[in-house]
Amino acid sequence: MAFAEHEVLIRHDAMAVYLYLLDATNLPLWRDGVRSVKLTQGSAGTKGAVYRKMVEGRSGLSIPADLKITEARPGAEIQFRVTSGLGQRAGGYYLSSEASGTRVRFALEFQPEGRFGVLHRLGFLSRLAQRNLCSEVAQLERLNDIMELQPAA
C-alpha cells in the first residue's frame, strides 16, 4: 500500500471550502490530468454520489474513472473511493477551522490488487505509486491558489 498526504491553510471559512471540494466538477480546475467530471449516479455532493472523471492517460488519451463519495460531513470531511479506472484509490479531504481560515488535509492511499499487488509487494511498483500519490496530494496547493482568488464568504 502507498499513502500520501498534504495540507494547506485556505483563507476561507470551512463551509465555503467544503462546498467547493464537494462539487467534484471543480476537480479539473485544480487537479492536473483531470479533463472533465460529471455526475452519473445519485444526488450531487451527497454520500453515495458517483462521478465519472475523464483523466489523461500516459498516451494522452482520456481514460474514465468513477469516483464515489463514501462520507460527507458538512464543513469537516469528504471521503471518496475511485471504483473503476486505472489506479483505484481511496482518500479524503479533512477540514479544520483556524482563526485565519481553514486547514485542509488531502490524504490518498493506493492498495494494488491482483497481479499488480504482487509486483507492488516485490517493490517494482511501490516507488512509482508513492511518487504518484505525493504528486497528486501536492496539487492541493493549486486549490489554495484558486480559492484565494475567490471573495471570502
N, C-alpha and C positions, 0 to 999 in steps of 0.2 A: 504494500500500500504506500502511496505517496500522499503527502499532506503539505499544504502551504497556507499561510495567512498574511494579511497586510491590513494596516489600519491607518485612517486619516481623520482629521478633525475638519468638519464642514460647518461653516458659519451660518447654519440654518437650524430651525427647530427640528426635533426628531420626527414629528409627523410629516413635515414637508419632505424630508429625506426619505422617510419610509414610503410615502406615496409615490415618489419618483422611482424608487427601486422596485416597488410592487408592480409598476407598469412595465412589464417586460419588453414592450415595444420601444422603450428608451435604450435598450441594450446597444443597438448599432451606433448610438451617439457617443458612447464611451468605451466600448469593447472592440478592440481590433479583431478583424476576421468575422465579426457578426454582420452579415449583409442585410438581413431583414428578420422580423419576428411578427407572427400573427397568432391570435388566439384560435385554437382548434377545438377545445372542449371545455365546458364549464363556464363559470362567470369570471370575467376579468378580475384579476387581483385577489382571488379567494383561494382558500385551501382546496386542492383538487383540480384547479385550473391547469390546462395543458396548452403550451405554446409551441409552435413549430418555428425553430430557428433555422435559417439558412446560413451556414458558416462556410468560410473559404477553406477549401481543401488544398493540399500541397500542390496539386496540378493547376490550381486557380479556379477549378470548377466549384460550384456551390454544392454543399452536402447538407441534407436535412438532419436535424437533431431535435428531438422532442424534450422539452423541459417541463416538469410538473412541480407545482408549488405543493410542498408537503406540510408546511407550517406557516402561519401568518398571524403574528401577534402585533396588533397595531402600535406603531411607534417604537417597537422593541426588536422584532426579529422576523426574518423571512428565510425559510429553508426551502431548498429545491433539490430535485434529482433529475439528471439527464437520463431519460429512459430509453432512448434509441439514438443511433448515430455512432460516430467514432468517439472513443474515449468516454465511456459512461462514467459520470462523476456525480458527487453529491456535495452540497455546500450550503452556505448561508451568509446572510448579512445580519450583523448583530449591532444594534444601536444603543448608545447610552448618552443621556443628556449631560452636558457640562455647561458651565457659566458662559463660555464663549461660543457654544454651538453644540453639535452632535458628533460624538466619536463613532465612527463606523468601522467595524472589523469585517473583512471579507475572508472567509475560510473555504477551502476546497480540498476534497480528498478524491483519490482515484484508486479503485480496487480492481486491478485487472482480473479477468476471468478466462477460463478455457486455456487454450494454448498460450495466450498472452500472459496469463498468470504464471505459467511455468517459466517463460522467458524472463518475466519480471523478477521472480524469486531467484533466478540464476544471475541476476544483476544486469542482463542485457538491456532491459528497458527502464530500469529503475532511475538511472541518472537522467535519461531523456524525459521521463514522466515528471520527475521532480522539477526539472528546469522549466518544463511547460507550465506546470501549476504555479510556480513562482512568478513567471511572466504574466500569467492570467490575473492573479490577485493584485499584482503591482499596478494593473490598469485602474485600480481604484483611485489613483492619483488623477486620472483623467476625469473621473466622476467629480472629484473635488473641483477641478477647474471649471467644469460645466455648471455645477451648482453655484459656484461663486459668481458666475455671470448673471444668474437669475436674481431678481429682487427678493430680499428676505420677506417672509410672510408675516 
